[in-house]
């Protein structure tokens, strides 16, 4: 039985495919172009095209597809793409799985800690109810709301698979640390020049996880047949942005700037992402991973950065 993976060409998805193959597990990658390799199968989530036989009897489906949150500036069109690429893809997977005679053993569906909104200094875990607020006009009515709404809509689409009795895990992922790209990859060139600096107040919390721990957590979840529902994929020690800045400077043996980058400059540079994912705090704890006995390779940020850099 194969593990079917969507989003396999992305930063996390490609690392997952390598890890699964290293374990000797067959992998089928769902791709949105003409398949060029024997392990690829075509799907088109925007048009609702998916061959059910690809999922029939699979060991697991790991759904990671979705337009990159920080890849482009957030215009109205880009916001629609961010939502549609997640909602439609999850919908077709869940409804197709629900109609199968031999259903996959589990659906691990991607989500993000953005579902919790701005938590400030308050720690949250899977038992914390994600916020439900009145929707704003266009952009979010308050910082963090738009991404929280996106994540809630994204997660809701797994309902058909759950109703059909499939084990479903909603993976609420924090910032995955890797020097290949993503959150940390964008910061490294600036910090290597010695001009890294805190962002905004610097007091907002950052919830992170090393790539080896993200992969390890997924393997652990796959092996735990009783685990379902939301699981936070974050390290147990979230840090403030100022603490992250200092730790990264120390890991690179480079100085950091004492003056923070002001919020207005961030808004000018990255638009709506500033108030949704940079200037808000998300102090998210991986309570369920710890309860199920997962042992983190890098529970502290200094350990993760030392191993990586």
C-alpha positions as CSV (number, residue, x, y, z in Angstrom):
1,X,0.0,0.0,0.0
2,X,1.3,3.4,-0.9
3,X,1.3,6.8,0.8
4,X,-0.4,9.4,-1.5
5,X,1.1,12.8,-1.1
6,X,-0.2,16.2,-2.5
7,X,2.1,19.2,-2.6
8,X,5.0,16.9,-3.1
9,X,7.0,19.5,-5.0
10,X,6.9,22.0,-2.1
11,X,9.5,22.6,0.6
12,X,7.9,20.3,3.2
13,X,6.3,17.9,0.7
14,X,9.6,17.1,-1.1
15,X,11.3,16.4,2.3
16,X,8.4,14.1,3.3
17,X,8.6,12.1,0.1
18,X,12.4,11.6,0.6
19,X,11.8,10.5,4.2
20,X,9.0,8.0,3.2
21,X,11.2,6.5,0.5
22,X,14.1,6.2,2.9
23,X,11.8,4.1,5.1
24,X,11.1,1.9,2.1
25,X,7.4,3.0,1.8
26,X,6.0,3.3,-1.7
27,X,4.8,6.9,-2.6
28,X,2.3,8.2,-5.1
29,X,2.6,11.9,-5.8
30,X,-0.5,13.7,-7.0
31,X,0.6,16.4,-9.5
32,X,-1.2,19.1,-11.5
33,X,0.7,18.5,-14.8
34,X,1.1,15.6,-17.1
35,X,2.8,12.8,-15.1
36,X,6.4,12.3,-16.0
37,X,7.4,9.6,-13.5
38,X,6.0,6.2,-12.6
39,X,5.1,7.4,-9.1
40,X,3.1,10.4,-10.3
41,X,-0.7,10.6,-10.9
42,X,-2.6,13.6,-12.2
43,X,-5.2,15.6,-10.4
44,X,-6.7,19.1,-10.9
45,X,-8.3,20.4,-7.7
46,X,-9.6,23.5,-9.3
47,X,-11.6,21.5,-11.9
48,X,-12.5,18.7,-9.5
49,X,-10.5,16.1,-11.4
50,X,-9.1,13.1,-9.4
51,X,-9.0,9.4,-10.3
52,X,-10.5,7.6,-7.3
53,X,-8.4,4.5,-8.0
54,X,-5.3,6.4,-7.0
55,X,-6.6,6.6,-3.4
56,X,-8.2,3.2,-3.2
57,X,-6.7,1.2,-0.4
58,X,-3.9,3.6,0.2
59,X,-2.0,3.3,3.5
60,X,-2.4,7.0,4.0
61,X,-3.1,10.3,2.2
62,X,-0.9,13.3,3.2
63,X,-2.4,16.5,1.9
64,X,0.0,19.4,1.7
65,X,-1.1,21.2,-1.4
66,X,-1.8,25.0,-1.3
67,X,-0.4,28.2,-2.8
68,X,2.5,29.5,-0.7
69,X,1.4,32.0,2.0
70,X,4.5,34.2,1.7
71,X,5.4,33.6,-1.9
72,X,3.7,36.7,-3.3
73,X,2.2,40.0,-2.2
74,X,-1.4,39.7,-1.0
75,X,-3.6,41.3,-3.6
76,X,-7.3,40.5,-3.7
77,X,-6.7,37.9,-6.4
78,X,-3.8,36.4,-4.4
79,X,-6.0,36.1,-1.3
80,X,-8.7,34.2,-3.4
81,X,-5.9,31.9,-4.7
82,X,-4.7,31.2,-1.2
83,X,-8.2,30.2,-0.1
84,X,-9.2,28.3,-3.3
85,X,-6.0,26.3,-3.5
86,X,-6.7,24.9,0.0
87,X,-10.4,24.6,0.2
88,X,-11.0,23.1,-3.2
89,X,-8.2,20.6,-3.0
90,X,-9.2,19.4,0.5
91,X,-12.9,19.2,-0.7
92,X,-12.2,16.9,-3.6
93,X,-9.9,14.7,-1.6
94,X,-12.3,14.3,1.3
95,X,-15.4,13.6,-0.9
96,X,-13.5,11.2,-3.1
97,X,-12.2,9.3,-0.1
98,X,-15.7,9.2,1.4
99,X,-17.0,7.4,-1.7
100,X,-14.3,4.7,-1.9
101,X,-15.1,1.1,-1.1
102,X,-11.5,0.5,0.3
103,X,-10.7,3.8,2.0
104,X,-7.2,4.9,3.0
105,X,-6.1,4.2,6.5
106,X,-5.8,7.8,7.4
107,X,-6.0,11.3,5.9
108,X,-3.4,13.7,7.3
109,X,-4.6,17.1,6.1
110,X,-2.5,20.2,6.2
111,X,-3.5,23.2,8.3
112,X,-1.6,25.9,10.2
113,X,-1.3,27.5,13.6
114,X,-2.9,30.6,11.9
115,X,-6.2,29.0,13.0
116,X,-5.6,30.3,16.5
117,X,-5.4,33.9,15.4
118,X,-3.4,36.4,17.5
119,X,-2.8,34.7,20.9
120,X,-0.6,37.4,22.3
121,X,1.4,36.0,25.3
122,X,-1.3,33.5,26.0
123,X,-0.3,29.9,25.3
124,X,-2.8,27.7,23.4
125,X,-3.0,24.1,22.4
126,X,-5.4,21.7,20.7
127,X,-8.0,22.2,23.4
128,X,-8.2,25.9,22.7
129,X,-11.1,26.9,20.6
130,X,-10.0,28.8,17.4
131,X,-11.6,32.3,17.3
132,X,-14.8,33.0,15.5
133,X,-15.2,36.7,14.8
134,X,-17.3,38.8,12.5
135,X,-15.7,39.0,9.1
136,X,-14.2,42.2,8.0
137,X,-14.6,43.9,4.7
138,X,-11.9,42.6,2.3
139,X,-9.0,42.5,4.7
140,X,-9.4,41.2,8.2
141,X,-11.2,43.3,10.8
142,X,-8.4,42.7,13.2
143,X,-4.9,41.2,13.0
144,X,-4.8,37.4,12.5
145,X,-8.5,37.1,11.6
146,X,-8.1,36.6,7.9
147,X,-5.7,33.7,8.3
148,X,-7.8,32.2,11.1
149,X,-10.9,32.3,8.8
150,X,-8.8,30.7,6.0
151,X,-7.7,27.8,8.3
152,X,-11.2,27.2,9.6
153,X,-12.6,27.0,6.1
154,X,-9.7,24.7,5.1
155,X,-10.1,22.4,8.0
156,X,-13.9,22.2,7.6
157,X,-13.5,20.5,4.2
158,X,-12.3,17.2,5.7
159,X,-15.8,16.6,7.1
160,X,-16.9,14.1,4.4
161,X,-14.0,11.8,5.1
162,X,-14.6,12.0,8.9
163,X,-18.3,11.3,8.4
164,X,-17.4,8.2,6.3
165,X,-15.3,6.8,9.2
166,X,-11.8,7.6,8.0
167,X,-9.3,8.6,10.6
168,X,-8.5,12.3,9.9
169,X,-5.7,14.4,11.4
170,X,-5.6,18.1,10.9
171,X,-1.9,19.0,11.1
172,X,-1.6,22.6,12.4
173,X,1.9,23.4,11.4
174,X,4.1,26.2,12.8
175,X,7.1,27.8,11.1
176,X,9.2,24.8,9.8
177,X,12.9,25.6,10.1
178,X,15.1,24.7,7.2
179,X,17.9,26.6,5.3
180,X,16.3,25.5,2.0
181,X,13.6,28.2,2.2
182,X,10.5,29.1,4.0
183,X,10.4,31.3,7.2
184,X,14.1,30.8,8.1
185,X,15.4,30.7,4.5
186,X,14.1,34.2,3.9
187,X,15.9,35.5,7.0
188,X,19.3,33.9,6.5
189,X,20.7,36.3,3.8
190,X,19.9,39.3,6.0
191,X,21.3,37.8,9.2
192,X,24.5,36.6,7.5
193,X,25.1,40.3,6.6
194,X,24.9,41.2,10.2
195,X,21.8,43.4,9.8
196,X,19.1,41.1,11.2
197,X,16.7,42.8,13.6
198,X,13.6,42.2,15.6
199,X,10.3,42.9,13.8
200,X,7.7,45.2,15.2
201,X,7.6,45.1,19.0
202,X,9.7,41.9,19.1
203,X,7.4,40.7,21.9
204,X,5.2,38.6,19.6
205,X,5.6,34.9,19.9
206,X,6.9,32.6,17.1
207,X,5.9,29.0,17.2
208,X,8.4,26.9,15.2
209,X,9.5,23.3,14.6
210,X,12.6,21.9,13.0
211,X,12.2,20.0,9.7
212,X,13.5,16.7,11.3
213,X,10.9,17.0,14.0
214,X,8.1,17.8,11.6
215,X,9.0,14.7,9.6
216,X,9.3,12.7,12.9
217,X,6.0,13.9,14.1
218,X,4.2,12.9,10.9
219,X,5.8,9.4,11.1
220,X,4.7,9.2,14.7
221,X,1.1,10.1,13.8
222,X,1.0,7.6,11.0
223,X,2.0,4.9,13.5
224,X,-0.6,5.9,16.1
225,X,-3.9,4.5,14.9
226,X,-6.0,6.1,17.6
227,X,-4.9,9.7,16.9
228,X,-7.3,11.9,15.1
229,X,-8.5,15.5,15.1
230,X,-6.2,18.6,15.4
231,X,-2.5,18.1,16.2
232,X,-0.1,21.0,16.6
233,X,3.2,20.5,14.8
234,X,5.3,22.9,16.8
235,X,8.2,22.6,19.2
236,X,7.4,22.8,22.9
237,X,9.3,26.1,23.4
238,X,7.9,29.0,21.3
239,X,10.0,32.1,21.6
240,X,9.4,35.8,21.1
241,X,10.6,37.4,17.9
242,X,13.3,39.3,19.8
243,X,14.5,36.0,21.3
244,X,14.5,34.3,17.9
245,X,16.5,37.2,16.5
246,X,19.2,36.9,19.2
247,X,19.3,33.1,18.8
248,X,19.8,33.2,15.0
249,X,22.5,35.9,15.4
250,X,24.4,33.7,17.9
251,X,24.0,30.6,15.7
252,X,25.5,32.4,12.7
253,X,28.1,34.3,14.9
254,X,26.8,37.5,13.5
255,X,25.7,40.7,15.2
256,X,22.1,41.8,15.1
257,X,20.6,45.3,15.0
258,X,19.4,46.8,18.3
259,X,16.6,48.8,16.6
260,X,13.5,46.9,15.5
261,X,12.0,47.1,12.0
262,X,8.8,49.2,12.6
263,X,5.4,47.8,11.7
264,X,4.7,50.4,9.0
265,X,7.9,49.4,7.1
266,X,6.9,45.8,7.2
267,X,3.4,46.6,5.9
268,X,5.0,48.6,3.1
269,X,7.2,45.7,2.2
270,X,5.0,42.6,2.5
271,X,1.5,44.1,2.6
272,X,-1.3,42.1,4.4
273,X,1.1,39.4,5.5
274,X,2.6,41.7,8.1
275,X,-0.5,42.0,10.2
276,X,-1.5,38.3,9.6
277,X,1.7,36.5,10.2
278,X,4.6,38.7,11.2
279,X,3.4,41.2,13.8
280,X,0.9,39.0,15.6
281,X,1.9,36.5,18.3
282,X,1.1,32.8,18.2
283,X,2.3,30.9,21.3
284,X,1.2,27.4,20.3
285,X,2.1,24.3,22.3
286,X,2.2,20.7,20.9
287,X,0.2,19.1,23.8
288,X,-1.1,16.2,21.8
289,X,2.3,15.2,20.4
290,X,3.7,15.2,23.9
291,X,0.7,13.2,25.2
292,X,1.2,10.5,22.5
293,X,4.9,10.2,23.5
294,X,6.6,11.9,20.7
295,X,10.2,12.8,21.8
296,X,11.5,16.0,20.1
297,X,15.0,15.9,18.5
298,X,15.2,19.7,18.9
299,X,12.9,20.9,21.7
300,X,14.8,24.2,22.0
301,X,15.6,26.8,19.4
302,X,19.3,26.8,20.0
303,X,19.5,23.1,19.4
304,X,17.5,23.3,16.2
305,X,19.6,26.2,14.8
306,X,22.9,24.5,15.8
307,X,21.9,21.3,14.0
308,X,20.7,23.2,11.0
309,X,23.5,25.8,10.6
